[in-house]
Amino acid sequence: MKRVLLPALAALMLSGTAAAQSEEMSFDAWRDGFRTELLESGARPETVAAMLDGLSADPRVIDRDGNQPEFVRPIWSYLGIAASDLRIENGRSAYAEYGETINAVAERFGVRAEILVAIWGLESSFGAITGNFDTVRSLATLAWDGRRRSWAEAQLIAIAEMIDEGYATREQLTGSWAGAMGQMQFIPTTYLERAHDWDGDGTRNIWTDIGDAVASAANLLVEEGWQAGAPTVVEVTLSDAFDLADWNPLTNRLVSQWAVMGVTPAVGEWHADDLMRSARLELPAGRNGPGFLTFPNFRVIKRYNNSTAYALGVAHLADRIAGGAAFVGDWPEGDVPLTRSQTREVQAALNAAGHNAGTPDGIAGPNTRRALRAFQRANGMAPDGYLGSAMYEAVTGRSLGD
């Protein structure tokens, strides 16, 4: 039976009212109230009992959800871990061991095999670390705590459907503290929508069946628009004459147009087949770091995890597993990204200067980068939108040491 899940928009909302209610509502009271909602969604009584009877909150989940790191890891540090020598070696070993299955999945779905191996590596270290949290308990804790109640309750309704349809047993439902499950770390709603039964045994076992896990990731990518045979990302260099005033990180241009503007591959030459492809130029560490032309497949990977660093990590690990070289460009390691509290200071200063960065929240999102680029243009700086220590001092007028 298909159940009506809560609207996707609600999953993105942070409800201050719900958070306040969690202080007044005991976990038992939330659980008893949600039991009624779960039954009304169409879940079988025995499934509801298996999920909720005797269930208690997990304090570890509250601690992890409420203590997000102040420090923001530089992208070069993240990529160094994502495509470390050990992970590359383990990826090649995993591909060699399961290559027959992975290649068959790749051919069936039209997704590059190394991309699937790289996602597998970043999500669960090739199946070695899938998480041992009780998924039901984790999501119930998040729902009761209130910050992501609508989202977490929608996931619990999806879990009930998984159990009722025989996709998983109650005991099988383990994963990360945040509710992601299996070797490819699917949340329950994504599991229902995208998980694939590769071997045709009637189950979609993303926990212990390599074929099902890899095929599920491939199916997700295809459903999000993966283009078979198309590139993902190419490292590039910019000529000294490249004018950042003509650049916007969301602008698509043909590779041939980027080439005329002074964008060249960091290694080798442009392939003739790629010159008429549409791509975006991204400078994740600003003008002084490596540049990348990113293609539609790059944004498909971001549908898996909406992070530029993650998508670069997947693409680069895939290339390294396939025998490719490390990135060529140097990262501006002396111009580190800001902490969240420092970012809030910059956002407030940008707002005060008339550049709308939005509500200061410590997250350097599109509005902040757009406002920073406006500030840079107004002050005769290269408008690359990179928020590091140098821009902190320029925007706030204070040294980080103050």
N, C-alpha and C positions, 0 to 999 in steps of 0.2 A: 504494500500500500504506500503510495506516495503521500508524504506529509507536506503541509504548508509550512515552510520555514519563515522565520521573521525576515522582513525586508533587508536587502543587502546594505541599504543606507544606514539602518539602525546599528549594524555591526561596526560602523565607523565612528559612531557617536560616543563621546565620553560624558556620562550623565552624572552631574554633580549631585542631583537629587538622589539617585541610586546609591552613590557613594555615601551620602549622609545616612541613608536608610540602613546601610550595612552596619553602621555603628549601633543602631537601635534594634535591628532584627537579628536574632540568634540564627546560627546555621540551621538548626532544626526547624525553625519557623520558615526560613527560605525553602528548605527541602520539602516541607509539607505542602507549601503553596505551589511549588513547582511540580510536585507529584500530580496535582490536579491538572495543571497545564499539559504535562506530558501524556496523561491519559486522554485528555481531550484532543491531543494531536493525532491520536489513533494508535498509540503504542499499546502493545498487549500488556495486560496487568502483570503477568509473570515477568515480562521484560522490565517493567517499571520497578517491580520488587527487587529484581536482581541488580538493578542499577542503584537504587536509593535506600533500600532497607539497611539500616545500621551504618550508613555512610557518614563520615565525619570530614570536617575541613582539614586540609593539609597545610600546616603553618609554613612549610618550606616554599609552597607556591606563592603565598602572600608575601613572604620575604623577598623572593626573586622578582616578583612583579612590582613591588614597591621600592626596590632598590636598583633602579636602572643606573648604569655607570655614568658618573659625571664626566669622566675622561672619554674623549672621542678618539678612537684608534686611527692613526694616519692610514690613508689608503695603501701606501707602500708597505706598511707593516702587515695589513690584512692580506695583501697579495703575496707577501713573502711567506705567510703561513698557508694560504690557500694553495699555492703552487710550490710548496717546499720540496726539497730533494726527496724527502721521505715519502711525501704524498704522491709525487710523480712515480717513484719506484713502486709504491703499493698499488697505484693505479694501473701501471703496466702489468703487474703480477695478476691483479684481479681481472684485467681484460684478457690476459693469456689463459687464465683458468676458465673463465666463463664466456670466452670469445664467440663460441658457436651460437649460444643463445643471444648474446648482445648483438651480434652481427645480423642474426635473423630478425630481431626486433627492429634494428636500424633500417634494414631493407624494407620490411613491411610498412613502417611508418614514414620512411623518408627522412629520418633524423640522423645526423652524423653520429656514429657509434661513440666516438671519443667524447662528444658532448654529454651523452647519457652516462658514460663512466665518470666524467667530471662531476656531474650533479650528484651521482651516487657517492662520490668521494667527499664532497662538501657537506652533504646532508647527513651521512651516517658513517663516514670513514669506511666506505665500501662494506657496509653492513655490520661493522664491529661495534658501533655505538648508536643504538636506536632509542635509548632512553628506557628507564625502568619505572617511570611514574605511572600510577594507575590513571589512565586518561579520563575516566569518568570522575574520579575524585578531584583531579586537577581542574577540570572544567567546572565542576560544581563549586569548587572553592573560588574560582574566578567570578562565577555568576553571583555567588553570595557576597563576595567582597564589593561588588558593585561597579567598579570602574569600567568593566567590559561586559556588563550583565547581558545585554541583548545578544551580543555576539556569542557568548559562552552558552547561553540557553539554546540558541539555534544549533550549536554544535552538539549539545546533548540530545536534542530532538533527532538530529541526524544519526547519532550513535544508536538510539532506540531502533531506528529503521534498519541500520546495519545488522543489529542482532535479530530483529524480527524476520529479515529477509535471508538470514543464514549466511551473511557475508563474513561475520566474525562472531566469536563467542565472547561472553563477558570477560573471561579470564585472559583472552588474547589482546584485549584493548590496553596496551601499554605504549608509552612514548615519552616525549619531552614534558617538562613541567608546564608548558604552555598549550599542550593538547595536540601537538603534531605526532604522527604515528608512522611507524614502519621504516623501512630502509630508505624511502624517499621522502619521509616526513610530511605526509598529507594530513591536513586537518579533516575532520569527519565530513563536512559538506563537500570538500574537494574530492574526498574518497568516493562519495556517492556519484558525483558528476563525472569524474575522470578515471577512476581506477579501472584496470583492465584484467580480464581473466585470460592470460596468455596461453596456458596449457589446456584450457577448456574443461577443467575439472569441476566447474560450477561455483568456484570460490574466487575471490580476488584477494589473494594472500600477499599483502605488501610487507609482511613481517618476516617471513622465512622463505618465500618462493622468489628466487632471483628473477625468473622470467616475468612473473606478475609485477614485481616491483619496477623493473626496468621498463616494461611495456606501459605501465601506468604513467611513468614520467614522460615517455614518448607520446602517449595519447594526450596528456595535458598540453605538451608543446604544440602538437598538431592542432588541437582544438583552439589554441590561442593564436594560430596563424603561422606556424612554422613553414618556411619556404625551403623545400628540398633542394639541395645542391647550391644554395645561396650562402654567401659569407656571413660571418657574425660581426667581427671587428678586425680592424687593421690598425696597427700602430703607425703613426705618421709624424712627420716633422713639419714645422712651419717655416717658411722663408722669412728673412728679416723684414721683407716688404709686406708680409701679411698684415692686413689691417683689421684689428679686433673690432673696430667700429662697425664693420660689415658683418659681424658674426653674432649669432644668437644660438645658444645650445639646443634650441627646439626647432631650428630651421633645417629643412631637408633640401639638399642640392644634389645634382648628379655628380658622380665622382669626377667626371670630366670638368665640371665647373669648379669644384674644389681645387683640381690640379691647376687650372688657369690662375686661381687666386694665390697659389704658392704652397699648396699642400701636397707633400710627396710621401710615399711609403718610407718608413724608417729603414727598411731592408728591401732591396730589389726595386722593381718597377711595377707600375699598375698593370694588371692583367686586362687585356683588351675587352674581355667579357664583363669586367666590372665597371668600365667607364660610363656606361649608361644606367648604372644602378643608383638608386637614391640612398643618401647617407646623411648622417648628422656628424658634425665635428664636436667632440667633447674634450674638455680640458679639466679633468677631475682635480688636478693640483695647480691649475692656473697656467699662465703663459710660460712659466719657468719649469714646468713639468712635461712629461710625455703627452702627446695628443693622440686621439683615437678617432677614426671614422667608424661610426657604428651603424649597422644595417638593421632592417626590420627584425631579423632573427635575434638581435641583441635585446630589443624591446620585448620579444617573446620570452626570453629568459627572465627578464625583469617581472613578467607576470608570475613567475615561480616565486621570486623574491624581489620585491621592488627596491633594489639597491644597485647602484652603478658599480660599487665595489664587488658585490656578489656576481653580477653578470660578467664583469671583467675577470673575476676569479675563475668562473666556470670556463669561459672561452680560452683563457690563458692556460689553465690546467689541461684542457683538452688538447691544445696545441703542443704542450710539453710532453704529454703522454704519447702523442703521435710523432715525437722526435723533433719538434720545433725548438727554436732558440728562445732564450729569455728576452724580456723587453730590453730595448736598446737605450732609451732615454733615461736621463738622470732625474730623480725625484728631488724636490726642494726640501731636503730633510731639515734644513735650518728654519723653515717657515712652517711650523707645525700647525695643524688645525686647532681650533679653540675648544676649550671645555664648554659645557652647556651654560654655565653661569656667565662665562666671558662672552659667549654668543648672545645671551640676553642683553648684556651691556651694549654690544654693538647694535643690536636691533633697536634698542631704545634710542641710541645716539643717531641712527639713520632716520628714525621717525622724527626726532627733534630737528633734524636738518632738512626735513621736507621730503625725504625719500621713503615711501611707504613700505616698510618691511613686515607689516602686520603686527599682531599681538606678540610681544617678546616672549617666546616659549623655549628658547635655547636650541631650537632645531633649525639648521641652516638649509631651509627648503627653497623652493622656486621663488617665493616672494622676497626672501632675504637676499638671494643671489641677484635678483632683478634690481632690488634697491641698491645693493652694493655696486653693481655695474653702473647704475645712474650716478652714484657718488663718485666713482672712479672717473667717469667721463667728465663730470662737472669740475673735477680737480686735476685734469690733465694726465690721468694715470691710464695704464692699459686696462680696459674694461673687461677683465677676465672672470670676475665674479668669485674669485677664490678667497675664502675667508680664513686667513691664517694669522699668525702673530703680527706680521707687517701691517695688515689691514686693521687689526685691532688698534694699533697705535695711531694709524692714520685717521681712523674714524672717531675714536674716543678722545684722542689727544693725550692719552696716558700710556705710559710704558707698562708692559706686563709685570714688571718688577715692582711697580708702585703699590 
